[in-house]
Amino acid sequence: MTTKQHMETLRVFENLESGDRIELKHEVKVGFKRWQTTTTGQVVRCERRRLGLHHDRNFDDKAFSDLIVLKRDDGELTTVTLDEYSMLRIVD
């Protein structure tokens, strides 16, 4: 993904509101397996959450993750985290 595409995804993320219907193309990783998938649903909420996953970082070094809580069409709630390869768009 180019930096331009990543910046567009972040712009869309920053303007999301509860109730927006979105489509997110992203990569799922489990162990050594990876696959591309598309998740579609209605935004419940968006968060920028501070992480504590980084080992041996300076105590005042802040690392954050952008995440979206979605309600899928079948009613399931799911949380997706954006990374530099995510492609996010609002569905009409």
PDB file of N, CA, C and O in Angstrom:
ATOM      1  N   MET A   1       0.851  -1.181   0.000  1.00  0.00           N
ATOM      2  CA  MET A   1       0.000   0.000   0.000  1.00  0.00           C
ATOM      3  C   MET A   1       0.892   1.237   0.000  1.00  0.00           C
ATOM      4  O   MET A   1       1.911   1.280   0.689  1.00  0.00           O
ATOM      5  N   THR A   2       0.513   2.205  -0.749  1.00  0.00           N
ATOM      6  CA  THR A   2       1.275   3.438  -0.774  1.00  0.00           C
ATOM      7  C   THR A   2       0.916   4.298   0.426  1.00  0.00           C
ATOM      8  O   THR A   2      -0.120   4.090   1.057  1.00  0.00           O
ATOM      9  N   THR A   3       1.749   5.238   0.732  1.00  0.00           N
ATOM     10  CA  THR A   3       1.484   6.156   1.827  1.00  0.00           C
ATOM     11  C   THR A   3       0.211   6.941   1.566  1.00  0.00           C
ATOM     12  O   THR A   3      -0.536   7.241   2.497  1.00  0.00           O
ATOM     13  N   LYS A   4      -0.043   7.278   0.302  1.00  0.00           N
ATOM     14  CA  LYS A   4      -1.256   8.020  -0.059  1.00  0.00           C
ATOM     15  C   LYS A   4      -2.508   7.223   0.312  1.00  0.00           C
ATOM     16  O   LYS A   4      -3.462   7.783   0.852  1.00  0.00           O
ATOM     17  N   GLN A   5      -2.507   5.921   0.025  1.00  0.00           N
ATOM     18  CA  GLN A   5      -3.651   5.075   0.365  1.00  0.00           C
ATOM     19  C   GLN A   5      -3.826   4.969   1.872  1.00  0.00           C
ATOM     20  O   GLN A   5      -4.949   5.006   2.374  1.00  0.00           O
ATOM     21  N   HIS A   6      -2.727   4.837   2.589  1.00  0.00           N
ATOM     22  CA  HIS A   6      -2.792   4.757   4.053  1.00  0.00           C
ATOM     23  C   HIS A   6      -3.340   6.062   4.638  1.00  0.00           C
ATOM     24  O   HIS A   6      -4.148   6.037   5.566  1.00  0.00           O
ATOM     25  N   MET A   7      -2.908   7.186   4.102  1.00  0.00           N
ATOM     26  CA  MET A   7      -3.397   8.481   4.582  1.00  0.00           C
ATOM     27  C   MET A   7      -4.898   8.619   4.311  1.00  0.00           C
ATOM     28  O   MET A   7      -5.617   9.194   5.128  1.00  0.00           O
ATOM     29  N   GLU A   8      -5.377   8.104   3.183  1.00  0.00           N
ATOM     30  CA  GLU A   8      -6.803   8.137   2.877  1.00  0.00           C
ATOM     31  C   GLU A   8      -7.589   7.286   3.868  1.00  0.00           C
ATOM     32  O   GLU A   8      -8.661   7.692   4.316  1.00  0.00           O
ATOM     33  N   THR A   9      -7.066   6.106   4.217  1.00  0.00           N
ATOM     34  CA  THR A   9      -7.710   5.255   5.214  1.00  0.00           C
ATOM     35  C   THR A   9      -7.795   5.975   6.555  1.00  0.00           C
ATOM     36  O   THR A   9      -8.832   5.921   7.216  1.00  0.00           O
ATOM     37  N   LEU A  10      -6.731   6.643   6.964  1.00  0.00           N
ATOM     38  CA  LEU A  10      -6.744   7.381   8.232  1.00  0.00           C
ATOM     39  C   LEU A  10      -7.727   8.553   8.187  1.00  0.00           C
ATOM     40  O   LEU A  10      -8.380   8.849   9.187  1.00  0.00           O
ATOM     41  N   ARG A  11      -7.835   9.219   7.037  1.00  0.00           N
ATOM     42  CA  ARG A  11      -8.793  10.314   6.896  1.00  0.00           C
ATOM     43  C   ARG A  11     -10.219   9.802   7.068  1.00  0.00           C
ATOM     44  O   ARG A  11     -11.029  10.417   7.760  1.00  0.00           O
ATOM     45  N   VAL A  12     -10.516   8.674   6.435  1.00  0.00           N
ATOM     46  CA  VAL A  12     -11.847   8.078   6.568  1.00  0.00           C
ATOM     47  C   VAL A  12     -12.094   7.693   8.027  1.00  0.00           C
ATOM     48  O   VAL A  12     -13.172   7.955   8.561  1.00  0.00           O
ATOM     49  N   PHE A  13     -11.104   7.076   8.675  1.00  0.00           N
ATOM     50  CA  PHE A  13     -11.233   6.671  10.077  1.00  0.00           C
ATOM     51  C   PHE A  13     -11.556   7.867  10.980  1.00  0.00           C
ATOM     52  O   PHE A  13     -12.435   7.785  11.838  1.00  0.00           O
ATOM     53  N   GLU A  14     -10.849   8.960  10.782  1.00  0.00           N
ATOM     54  CA  GLU A  14     -11.038  10.140  11.634  1.00  0.00           C
ATOM     55  C   GLU A  14     -12.421  10.761  11.469  1.00  0.00           C
ATOM     56  O   GLU A  14     -12.890  11.458  12.369  1.00  0.00           O
ATOM     57  N   ASN A  15     -13.080  10.524  10.339  1.00  0.00           N
ATOM     58  CA  ASN A  15     -14.402  11.103  10.085  1.00  0.00           C
ATOM     59  C   ASN A  15     -15.553  10.133  10.307  1.00  0.00           C
ATOM     60  O   ASN A  15     -16.708  10.479  10.057  1.00  0.00           O
ATOM     61  N   LEU A  16     -15.252   8.908  10.781  1.00  0.00           N
ATOM     62  CA  LEU A  16     -16.307   7.930  11.014  1.00  0.00           C
ATOM     63  C   LEU A  16     -17.197   8.339  12.175  1.00  0.00           C
ATOM     64  O   LEU A  16     -16.741   8.922  13.159  1.00  0.00           O
ATOM     65  N   GLU A  17     -18.461   8.023  12.038  1.00  0.00           N
ATOM     66  CA  GLU A  17     -19.429   8.274  13.100  1.00  0.00           C
ATOM     67  C   GLU A  17     -20.195   6.993  13.361  1.00  0.00           C
ATOM     68  O   GLU A  17     -20.315   6.139  12.482  1.00  0.00           O
ATOM     69  N   SER A  18     -20.709   6.864  14.565  1.00  0.00           N
ATOM     70  CA  SER A  18     -21.536   5.722  14.912  1.00  0.00           C
ATOM     71  C   SER A  18     -22.707   5.636  13.936  1.00  0.00           C
ATOM     72  O   SER A  18     -23.380   6.631  13.670  1.00  0.00           O
ATOM     73  N   GLY A  19     -22.940   4.440  13.409  1.00  0.00           N
ATOM     74  CA  GLY A  19     -24.022   4.245  12.446  1.00  0.00           C
ATOM     75  C   GLY A  19     -23.561   4.196  11.004  1.00  0.00           C
ATOM     76  O   GLY A  19     -24.297   3.720  10.139  1.00  0.00           O
ATOM     77  N   ASP A  20     -22.335   4.687  10.718  1.00  0.00           N
ATOM     78  CA  ASP A  20     -21.808   4.608   9.349  1.00  0.00           C
ATOM     79  C   ASP A  20     -21.622   3.149   8.955  1.00  0.00           C
ATOM     80  O   ASP A  20     -21.221   2.324   9.776  1.00  0.00           O
ATOM     81  N   ARG A  21     -21.915   2.835   7.700  1.00  0.00           N
ATOM     82  CA  ARG A  21     -21.685   1.491   7.180  1.00  0.00           C
ATOM     83  C   ARG A  21     -20.363   1.518   6.427  1.00  0.00           C
ATOM     84  O   ARG A  21     -20.155   2.360   5.553  1.00  0.00           O
ATOM     85  N   ILE A  22     -19.461   0.583   6.773  1.00  0.00           N
ATOM     86  CA  ILE A  22     -18.126   0.587   6.184  1.00  0.00           C
ATOM     87  C   ILE A  22     -17.752  -0.783   5.628  1.00  0.00           C
ATOM     88  O   ILE A  22     -18.362  -1.807   5.937  1.00  0.00           O
ATOM     89  N   GLU A  23     -16.722  -0.745   4.794  1.00  0.00           N
ATOM     90  CA  GLU A  23     -16.089  -1.946   4.271  1.00  0.00           C
ATOM     91  C   GLU A  23     -14.593  -1.797   4.541  1.00  0.00           C
ATOM     92  O   GLU A  23     -13.985  -0.788   4.185  1.00  0.00           O
ATOM     93  N   LEU A  24     -14.013  -2.808   5.172  1.00  0.00           N
ATOM     94  CA  LEU A  24     -12.596  -2.786   5.514  1.00  0.00           C
ATOM     95  C   LEU A  24     -11.916  -3.996   4.902  1.00  0.00           C
ATOM     96  O   LEU A  24     -12.248  -5.136   5.227  1.00  0.00           O
ATOM     97  N   LYS A  25     -10.961  -3.743   4.010  1.00  0.00           N
ATOM     98  CA  LYS A  25     -10.147  -4.814   3.444  1.00  0.00           C
ATOM     99  C   LYS A  25      -8.867  -4.860   4.262  1.00  0.00           C
ATOM    100  O   LYS A  25      -8.161  -3.860   4.390  1.00  0.00           O
ATOM    101  N   HIS A  26      -8.575  -6.036   4.816  1.00  0.00           N
ATOM    102  CA  HIS A  26      -7.413  -6.148   5.692  1.00  0.00           C
ATOM    103  C   HIS A  26      -6.855  -7.562   5.662  1.00  0.00           C
ATOM    104  O   HIS A  26      -7.455  -8.477   5.098  1.00  0.00           O
ATOM    105  N   GLU A  27      -5.693  -7.717   6.282  1.00  0.00           N
ATOM    106  CA  GLU A  27      -5.020  -9.003   6.329  1.00  0.00           C
ATOM    107  C   GLU A  27      -5.210  -9.598   7.717  1.00  0.00           C
ATOM    108  O   GLU A  27      -5.052  -8.910   8.725  1.00  0.00           O
ATOM    109  N   VAL A  28      -5.550 -10.883   7.760  1.00  0.00           N
ATOM    110  CA  VAL A  28      -5.687 -11.598   9.020  1.00  0.00           C
ATOM    111  C   VAL A  28      -4.468 -12.497   9.163  1.00  0.00           C
ATOM    112  O   VAL A  28      -4.090 -13.193   8.221  1.00  0.00           O
ATOM    113  N   LYS A  29      -3.847 -12.483  10.355  1.00  0.00           N
ATOM    114  CA  LYS A  29      -2.665 -13.312  10.603  1.00  0.00           C
ATOM    115  C   LYS A  29      -2.934 -14.178  11.820  1.00  0.00           C
ATOM    116  O   LYS A  29      -3.301 -13.678  12.883  1.00  0.00           O
ATOM    117  N   VAL A  30      -2.749 -15.480  11.657  1.00  0.00           N
ATOM    118  CA  VAL A  30      -2.846 -16.420  12.765  1.00  0.00           C
ATOM    119  C   VAL A  30      -1.641 -17.341  12.644  1.00  0.00           C
ATOM    120  O   VAL A  30      -1.547 -18.142  11.715  1.00  0.00           O
ATOM    121  N   GLY A  31      -0.729 -17.217  13.586  1.00  0.00           N
ATOM    122  CA  GLY A  31       0.510 -17.990  13.505  1.00  0.00           C
ATOM    123  C   GLY A  31       1.275 -17.597  12.261  1.00  0.00           C
ATOM    124  O   GLY A  31       1.560 -16.419  12.045  1.00  0.00           O
ATOM    125  N   PHE A  32       1.607 -18.578  11.441  1.00  0.00           N
ATOM    126  CA  PHE A  32       2.335 -18.313  10.197  1.00  0.00           C
ATOM    127  C   PHE A  32       1.412 -18.170   8.999  1.00  0.00           C
ATOM    128  O   PHE A  32       1.872 -17.936   7.881  1.00  0.00           O
ATOM    129  N   LYS A  33       0.116 -18.310   9.225  1.00  0.00           N
ATOM    130  CA  LYS A  33      -0.850 -18.201   8.134  1.00  0.00           C
ATOM    131  C   LYS A  33      -1.345 -16.769   7.999  1.00  0.00           C
ATOM    132  O   LYS A  33      -1.502 -16.056   8.990  1.00  0.00           O
ATOM    133  N   ARG A  34      -1.589 -16.359   6.757  1.00  0.00           N
ATOM    134  CA  ARG A  34      -2.106 -15.023   6.450  1.00  0.00           C
ATOM    135  C   ARG A  34      -3.117 -15.138   5.325  1.00  0.00           C
ATOM    136  O   ARG A  34      -2.961 -15.951   4.415  1.00  0.00           O
ATOM    137  N   TRP A  35      -4.154 -14.319   5.396  1.00  0.00           N
ATOM    138  CA  TRP A  35      -5.094 -14.252   4.291  1.00  0.00           C
ATOM    139  C   TRP A  35      -5.767 -12.889   4.272  1.00  0.00           C
ATOM    140  O   TRP A  35      -5.896 -12.224   5.299  1.00  0.00           O
ATOM    141  N   GLN A  36      -6.195 -12.489   3.074  1.00  0.00           N
ATOM    142  CA  GLN A  36      -6.887 -11.224   2.882  1.00  0.00           C
ATOM    143  C   GLN A  36      -8.382 -11.449   3.069  1.00  0.00           C
ATOM    144  O   GLN A  36      -8.921 -12.463   2.626  1.00  0.00           O
ATOM    145  N   THR A  37      -9.045 -10.513   3.719  1.00  0.00           N
ATOM    146  CA  THR A  37     -10.477 -10.626   3.924  1.00  0.00           C
ATOM    147  C   THR A  37     -11.108  -9.241   3.891  1.00  0.00           C
ATOM    148  O   THR A  37     -10.422  -8.224   3.997  1.00  0.00           O
ATOM    149  N   THR A  38     -12.409  -9.224   3.745  1.00  0.00           N
ATOM    150  CA  THR A  38     -13.165  -7.982   3.772  1.00  0.00           C
ATOM    151  C   THR A  38     -14.210  -8.092   4.867  1.00  0.00           C
ATOM    152  O   THR A  38     -14.972  -9.058   4.912  1.00  0.00           O
ATOM    153  N   THR A  39     -14.247  -7.111   5.742  1.00  0.00           N
ATOM    154  CA  THR A  39     -15.218  -7.064   6.830  1.00  0.00           C
ATOM    155  C   THR A  39     -16.143  -5.886   6.578  1.00  0.00           C
ATOM    156  O   THR A  39     -15.684  -4.766   6.353  1.00  0.00           O
ATOM    157  N   THR A  40     -17.444  -6.139   6.614  1.00  0.00           N
ATOM    158  CA  THR A  40     -18.437  -5.111   6.367  1.00  0.00           C
ATOM    159  C   THR A  40     -19.368  -5.038   7.566  1.00  0.00           C
ATOM    160  O   THR A  40     -19.737  -6.063   8.140  1.00  0.00           O
ATOM    161  N   GLY A  41     -19.745  -3.827   7.940  1.00  0.00           N
ATOM    162  CA  GLY A  41     -20.684  -3.679   9.043  1.00  0.00           C
ATOM    163  C   GLY A  41     -20.958  -2.223   9.362  1.00  0.00           C
ATOM    164  O   GLY A  41     -20.510  -1.308   8.671  1.00  0.00           O
ATOM    165  N   GLN A  42     -21.714  -2.044  10.438  1.00  0.00           N
ATOM    166  CA  GLN A  42     -22.105  -0.711  10.896  1.00  0.00           C
ATOM    167  C   GLN A  42     -21.221  -0.330  12.083  1.00  0.00           C
ATOM    168  O   GLN A  42     -21.038  -1.123  13.006  1.00  0.00           O
ATOM    169  N   VAL A  43     -20.679   0.876  12.055  1.00  0.00           N
ATOM    170  CA  VAL A  43     -19.789   1.344  13.113  1.00  0.00           C
ATOM    171  C   VAL A  43     -20.574   1.511  14.413  1.00  0.00           C
ATOM    172  O   VAL A  43     -21.602   2.188  14.451  1.00  0.00           O
ATOM    173  N   VAL A  44     -20.073   0.885  15.474  1.00  0.00           N
ATOM    174  CA  VAL A  44     -20.613   1.090  16.821  1.00  0.00           C
ATOM    175  C   VAL A  44     -19.821   2.209  17.484  1.00  0.00           C
ATOM    176  O   VAL A  44     -20.394   3.144  18.042  1.00  0.00           O
ATOM    177  N   ARG A  45     -18.477   2.100  17.414  1.00  0.00           N
ATOM    178  CA  ARG A  45     -17.607   3.162  17.939  1.00  0.00           C
ATOM    179  C   ARG A  45     -16.190   2.992  17.384  1.00  0.00           C
ATOM    180  O   ARG A  45     -15.813   1.917  16.916  1.00  0.00           O
ATOM    181  N   CYS A  46     -15.428   4.064  17.447  1.00  0.00           N
ATOM    182  CA  CYS A  46     -14.024   4.067  17.044  1.00  0.00           C
ATOM    183  C   CYS A  46     -13.196   4.483  18.249  1.00  0.00           C
ATOM    184  O   CYS A  46     -13.637   5.288  19.070  1.00  0.00           O
ATOM    185  N   GLU A  47     -12.001   3.934  18.350  1.00  0.00           N
ATOM    186  CA  GLU A  47     -11.117   4.263  19.463  1.00  0.00           C
ATOM    187  C   GLU A  47      -9.690   4.373  18.969  1.00  0.00           C
ATOM    188  O   GLU A  47      -9.309   3.745  17.981  1.00  0.00           O
ATOM    189  N   ARG A  48      -8.918   5.164  19.657  1.00  0.00           N
ATOM    190  CA  ARG A  48      -7.463   5.162  19.516  1.00  0.00           C
ATOM    191  C   ARG A  48      -6.967   4.691  20.874  1.00  0.00           C
ATOM    192  O   ARG A  48      -6.973   5.450  21.843  1.00  0.00           O
ATOM    193  N   ARG A  49      -6.538   3.431  20.941  1.00  0.00           N
ATOM    194  CA  ARG A  49      -6.215   2.788  22.204  1.00  0.00           C
ATOM    195  C   ARG A  49      -4.712   2.706  22.397  1.00  0.00           C
ATOM    196  O   ARG A  49      -3.973   2.341  21.482  1.00  0.00           O
ATOM    197  N   ARG A  50      -4.263   3.053  23.612  1.00  0.00           N
ATOM    198  CA  ARG A  50      -2.842   2.962  23.929  1.00  0.00           C
ATOM    199  C   ARG A  50      -2.469   1.503  24.133  1.00  0.00           C
ATOM    200  O   ARG A  50      -3.194   0.751  24.784  1.00  0.00           O
ATOM    201  N   LEU A  51      -1.342   1.114  23.575  1.00  0.00           N
ATOM    202  CA  LEU A  51      -0.876  -0.266  23.654  1.00  0.00           C
ATOM    203  C   LEU A  51       0.152  -0.438  24.753  1.00  0.00           C
ATOM    204  O   LEU A  51       0.865   0.502  25.106  1.00  0.00           O
ATOM    205  N   GLY A  52       0.222  -1.630  25.285  1.00  0.00           N
ATOM    206  CA  GLY A  52       1.267  -1.985  26.225  1.00  0.00           C
ATOM    207  C   GLY A  52       2.012  -3.205  25.734  1.00  0.00           C
ATOM    208  O   GLY A  52       2.629  -3.922  26.522  1.00  0.00           O
ATOM    209  N   LEU A  53       1.957  -3.445  24.429  1.00  0.00           N
ATOM    210  CA  LEU A  53       2.508  -4.668  23.860  1.00  0.00           C
ATOM    211  C   LEU A  53       3.995  -4.600  23.546  1.00  0.00           C
ATOM    212  O   LEU A  53       4.615  -5.633  23.290  1.00  0.00           O
ATOM    213  N   HIS A  54       4.571  -3.429  23.558  1.00  0.00           N
ATOM    214  CA  HIS A  54       5.947  -3.283  23.112  1.00  0.00           C
ATOM    215  C   HIS A  54       6.905  -3.493  24.280  1.00  0.00           C
ATOM    216  O   HIS A  54       6.785  -2.848  25.322  1.00  0.00           O
ATOM    217  N   HIS A  55       7.831  -4.381  24.095  1.00  0.00           N
ATOM    218  CA  HIS A  55       8.799  -4.744  25.131  1.00  0.00           C
ATOM    219  C   HIS A  55      10.022  -3.833  25.044  1.00  0.00           C
ATOM    220  O   HIS A  55      10.480  -3.487  23.956  1.00  0.00           O
ATOM    221  N   ASP A  56      10.535  -3.457  26.202  1.00  0.00           N
ATOM    222  CA  ASP A  56      11.761  -2.656  26.308  1.00  0.00           C
ATOM    223  C   ASP A  56      11.664  -1.300  25.624  1.00  0.00           C
ATOM    224  O   ASP A  56      12.627  -0.832  25.017  1.00  0.00           O
ATOM    225  N   ARG A  57      10.502  -0.674  25.725  1.00  0.00           N
ATOM    226  CA  ARG A  57      10.354   0.689  25.224  1.00  0.00           C
ATOM    227  C   ARG A  57      10.565   1.643  26.386  1.00  0.00           C
ATOM    228  O   ARG A  57      10.429   1.250  27.545  1.00  0.00           O
ATOM    229  N   ASN A  58      10.887   2.853  26.097  1.00  0.00           N
ATOM    230  CA  ASN A  58      11.024   3.883  27.116  1.00  0.00           C
ATOM    231  C   ASN A  58       9.689   4.027  27.844  1.00  0.00           C
ATOM    232  O   ASN A  58       8.638   3.927  27.210  1.00  0.00           O
ATOM    233  N   PHE A  59       9.702   4.261  29.165  1.00  0.00           N
ATOM    234  CA  PHE A  59       8.468   4.301  29.947  1.00  0.00           C
ATOM    235  C   PHE A  59       7.492   5.371  29.475  1.00  0.00           C
ATOM    236  O   PHE A  59       6.284   5.209  29.649  1.00  0.00           O
ATOM    237  N   ASP A  60       7.976   6.454  28.887  1.00  0.00           N
ATOM    238  CA  ASP A  60       7.068   7.507  28.429  1.00  0.00           C
ATOM    239  C   ASP A  60       6.828   7.453  26.913  1.00  0.00           C
ATOM    240  O   ASP A  60       6.229   8.367  26.345  1.00  0.00           O
ATOM    241  N   ASP A  61       7.290   6.393  26.269  1.00  0.00           N
ATOM    242  CA  ASP A  61       7.069   6.204  24.838  1.00  0.00           C
ATOM    243  C   ASP A  61       5.648   5.694  24.642  1.00  0.00           C
ATOM    244  O   ASP A  61       5.264   4.682  25.228  1.00  0.00           O
ATOM    245  N   LYS A  62       4.871   6.383  23.827  1.00  0.00           N
ATOM    246  CA  LYS A  62       3.475   6.028  23.650  1.00  0.00           C
ATOM    247  C   LYS A  62       3.260   5.371  22.291  1.00  0.00           C
ATOM    248  O   LYS A  62       3.694   5.888  21.262  1.00  0.00           O
ATOM    249  N   ALA A  63       2.586   4.230  22.302  1.00  0.00           N
ATOM    250  CA  ALA A  63       2.227   3.534  21.069  1.00  0.00           C
ATOM    251  C   ALA A  63       0.709   3.345  21.079  1.00  0.00           C
ATOM    252  O   ALA A  63       0.134   2.926  22.084  1.00  0.00           O
ATOM    253  N   PHE A  64       0.067   3.659  19.950  1.00  0.00           N
ATOM    254  CA  PHE A  64      -1.386   3.603  19.871  1.00  0.00           C
ATOM    255  C   PHE A  64      -1.823   2.728  18.709  1.00  0.00           C
ATOM    256  O   PHE A  64      -1.068   2.488  17.767  1.00  0.00           O
ATOM    257  N   SER A  65      -3.055   2.258  18.798  1.00  0.00           N
ATOM    258  CA  SER A  65      -3.664   1.463  17.743  1.00  0.00           C
ATOM    259  C   SER A  65      -5.053   2.020  17.473  1.00  0.00           C
ATOM    260  O   SER A  65      -5.794   2.324  18.408  1.00  0.00           O
ATOM    261  N   ASP A  66      -5.412   2.155  16.194  1.00  0.00           N
ATOM    262  CA  ASP A  66      -6.745   2.617  15.815  1.00  0.00           C
ATOM    263  C   ASP A  66      -7.631   1.395  15.621  1.00  0.00           C
ATOM    264  O   ASP A  66      -7.293   0.484  14.866  1.00  0.00           O
ATOM    265  N   LEU A  67      -8.771   1.384  16.312  1.00  0.00           N
ATOM    266  CA  LEU A  67      -9.663   0.241  16.164  1.00  0.00           C
ATOM    267  C   LEU A  67     -11.100   0.684  15.992  1.00  0.00           C
ATOM    268  O   LEU A  67     -11.496   1.774  16.405  1.00  0.00           O
ATOM    269  N   ILE A  68     -11.872  -0.198  15.366  1.00  0.00           N
ATOM    270  CA  ILE A  68     -13.283   0.057  15.077  1.00  0.00           C
ATOM    271  C   ILE A  68     -14.081  -1.122  15.610  1.00  0.00           C
ATOM    272  O   ILE A  68     -13.763  -2.275  15.319  1.00  0.00           O
ATOM    273  N   VAL A  69     -15.121  -0.835  16.392  1.00  0.00           N
ATOM    274  CA  VAL A  69     -16.069  -1.862  16.817  1.00  0.00           C
ATOM    275  C   VAL A  69     -17.221  -1.816  15.821  1.00  0.00           C
ATOM    276  O   VAL A  69     -17.847  -0.774  15.622  1.00  0.00           O
ATOM    277  N   LEU A  70     -17.493  -2.970  15.195  1.00  0.00           N
ATOM    278  CA  LEU A  70     -18.508  -3.069  14.146  1.00  0.00           C
ATOM    279  C   LEU A  70     -19.613  -4.025  14.551  1.00  0.00           C
ATOM    280  O   LEU A  70     -19.396  -5.008  15.260  1.00  0.00           O
ATOM    281  N   LYS A  71     -20.810  -3.701  14.072  1.00  0.00           N
ATOM    282  CA  LYS A  71     -21.922  -4.654  14.160  1.00  0.00           C
ATOM    283  C   LYS A  71     -22.113  -5.195  12.764  1.00  0.00           C
ATOM    284  O   LYS A  71     -22.501  -4.468  11.850  1.00  0.00           O
ATOM    285  N   ARG A  72     -21.833  -6.497  12.604  1.00  0.00           N
ATOM    286  CA  ARG A  72     -21.961  -7.129  11.287  1.00  0.00           C
ATOM    287  C   ARG A  72     -23.423  -7.369  10.962  1.00  0.00           C
ATOM    288  O   ARG A  72     -24.290  -7.224  11.824  1.00  0.00           O
ATOM    289  N   ASP A  73     -23.694  -7.735   9.726  1.00  0.00           N
ATOM    290  CA  ASP A  73     -25.067  -7.926   9.253  1.00  0.00           C
ATOM    291  C   ASP A  73     -25.830  -8.993  10.038  1.00  0.00           C
ATOM    292  O   ASP A  73     -27.052  -8.918  10.162  1.00  0.00           O
ATOM    293  N   ASP A  74     -25.109  -9.991  10.570  1.00  0.00           N
ATOM    294  CA  ASP A  74     -25.766 -11.054  11.334  1.00  0.00           C
ATOM    295  C   ASP A  74     -25.936 -10.691  12.817  1.00  0.00           C
ATOM    296  O   ASP A  74     -26.389 -11.518  13.608  1.00  0.00           O
ATOM    297  N   GLY A  75     -25.571  -9.451  13.194  1.00  0.00           N
ATOM    298  CA  GLY A  75     -25.723  -8.984  14.571  1.00  0.00           C
ATOM    299  C   GLY A  75     -24.485  -9.169  15.428  1.00  0.00           C
ATOM    300  O   GLY A  75     -24.430  -8.662  16.548  1.00  0.00           O
ATOM    301  N   GLU A  76     -23.488  -9.888  14.922  1.00  0.00           N
ATOM    302  CA  GLU A  76     -22.252 -10.121  15.665  1.00  0.00           C
ATOM    303  C   GLU A  76     -21.479  -8.811  15.833  1.00  0.00           C
ATOM    304  O   GLU A  76     -21.383  -8.016  14.898  1.00  0.00           O
ATOM    305  N   LEU A  77     -20.927  -8.591  17.035  1.00  0.00           N
ATOM    306  CA  LEU A  77     -20.028  -7.463  17.258  1.00  0.00           C
ATOM    307  C   LEU A  77     -18.608  -7.952  17.059  1.00  0.00           C
ATOM    308  O   LEU A  77     -18.234  -9.011  17.563  1.00  0.00           O
ATOM    309  N   THR A  78     -17.817  -7.185  16.329  1.00  0.00           N
ATOM    310  CA  THR A  78     -16.430  -7.544  16.101  1.00  0.00           C
ATOM    311  C   THR A  78     -15.571  -6.287  16.179  1.00  0.00           C
ATOM    312  O   THR A  78     -16.039  -5.183  15.902  1.00  0.00           O
ATOM    313  N   THR A  79     -14.325  -6.468  16.556  1.00  0.00           N
ATOM    314  CA  THR A  79     -13.382  -5.356  16.642  1.00  0.00           C
ATOM    315  C   THR A  79     -12.285  -5.579  15.620  1.00  0.00           C
ATOM    316  O   THR A  79     -11.693  -6.656  15.563  1.00  0.00           O
ATOM    317  N   VAL A  80     -12.013  -4.562  14.813  1.00  0.00           N
ATOM    318  CA  VAL A  80     -10.942  -4.635  13.822  1.00  0.00           C
ATOM    319  C   VAL A  80      -9.946  -3.519  14.114  1.00  0.00           C
ATOM    320  O   VAL A  80     -10.320  -2.413  14.503  1.00  0.00           O
ATOM    321  N   THR A  81      -8.678  -3.836  13.918  1.00  0.00           N
ATOM    322  CA  THR A  81      -7.610  -2.877  14.152  1.00  0.00           C
ATOM    323  C   THR A  81      -6.996  -2.488  12.817  1.00  0.00           C
ATOM    324  O   THR A  81      -6.687  -3.348  11.992  1.00  0.00           O
ATOM    325  N   LEU A  82      -6.825  -1.204  12.611  1.00  0.00           N
ATOM    326  CA  LEU A  82      -6.233  -0.719  11.360  1.00  0.00           C
ATOM    327  C   LEU A  82      -4.715  -0.839  11.413  1.00  0.00           C
ATOM    328  O   LEU A  82      -4.103  -0.630  12.461  1.00  0.00           O
ATOM    329  N   ASP A  83      -4.124  -1.172  10.293  1.00  0.00           N
ATOM    330  CA  ASP A  83      -2.676  -1.106  10.152  1.00  0.00           C
ATOM    331  C   ASP A  83      -2.366  -0.439   8.813  1.00  0.00           C
ATOM    332  O   ASP A  83      -3.271   0.031   8.124  1.00  0.00           O
ATOM    333  N   GLU A  84      -1.111  -0.401   8.458  1.00  0.00           N
ATOM    334  CA  GLU A  84      -0.723   0.331   7.251  1.00  0.00           C
ATOM    335  C   GLU A  84      -1.197  -0.346   5.970  1.00  0.00           C
ATOM    336  O   GLU A  84      -1.100   0.246   4.894  1.00  0.00           O
ATOM    337  N   TYR A  85      -1.711  -1.583   6.062  1.00  0.00           N
ATOM    338  CA  TYR A  85      -2.189  -2.288   4.880  1.00  0.00           C
ATOM    339  C   TYR A  85      -3.713  -2.287   4.769  1.00  0.00           C
ATOM    340  O   TYR A  85      -4.251  -2.780   3.778  1.00  0.00           O
ATOM    341  N   SER A  86      -4.418  -1.746   5.758  1.00  0.00           N
ATOM    342  CA  SER A  86      -5.880  -1.714   5.761  1.00  0.00           C
ATOM    343  C   SER A  86      -6.387  -0.708   4.739  1.00  0.00           C
ATOM    344  O   SER A  86      -5.794   0.351   4.535  1.00  0.00           O
ATOM    345  N   MET A  87      -7.500  -1.063   4.101  1.00  0.00           N
ATOM    346  CA  MET A  87      -8.151  -0.148   3.154  1.00  0.00           C
ATOM    347  C   MET A  87      -9.591   0.002   3.614  1.00  0.00           C
ATOM    348  O   MET A  87     -10.371  -0.950   3.576  1.00  0.00           O
ATOM    349  N   LEU A  88      -9.934   1.206   4.049  1.00  0.00           N
ATOM    350  CA  LEU A  88     -11.233   1.493   4.659  1.00  0.00           C
ATOM    351  C   LEU A  88     -12.031   2.422   3.756  1.00  0.00           C
ATOM    352  O   LEU A  88     -11.504   3.399   3.223  1.00  0.00           O
ATOM    353  N   ARG A  89     -13.326   2.098   3.590  1.00  0.00           N
ATOM    354  CA  ARG A  89     -14.194   3.006   2.842  1.00  0.00           C
ATOM    355  C   ARG A  89     -15.604   2.948   3.418  1.00  0.00           C
ATOM    356  O   ARG A  89     -16.029   1.933   3.970  1.00  0.00           O
ATOM    357  N   ILE A  90     -16.308   4.049   3.278  1.00  0.00           N
ATOM    358  CA  ILE A  90     -17.705   4.129   3.707  1.00  0.00           C
ATOM    359  C   ILE A  90     -18.566   3.607   2.564  1.00  0.00           C
ATOM    360  O   ILE A  90     -18.371   3.982   1.408  1.00  0.00           O
ATOM    361  N   VAL A  91     -19.527   2.732   2.896  1.00  0.00           N
ATOM    362  CA  VAL A  91     -20.433   2.141   1.922  1.00  0.00           C
ATOM    363  C   VAL A  91     -21.745   2.924   1.983  1.00  0.00           C
ATOM    364  O   VAL A  91     -22.270   3.174   3.068  1.00  0.00           O
ATOM    365  N   ASP A  92     -22.270   3.309   0.824  1.00  0.00           N
ATOM    366  CA  ASP A  92     -23.521   4.054   0.776  1.00  0.00           C
ATOM    367  C   ASP A  92     -24.698   3.170   1.110  1.00  0.00           C
ATOM    368  O   ASP A  92     -25.837   3.636   1.118  1.00  0.00           O
TER     369      ASP A  92
END
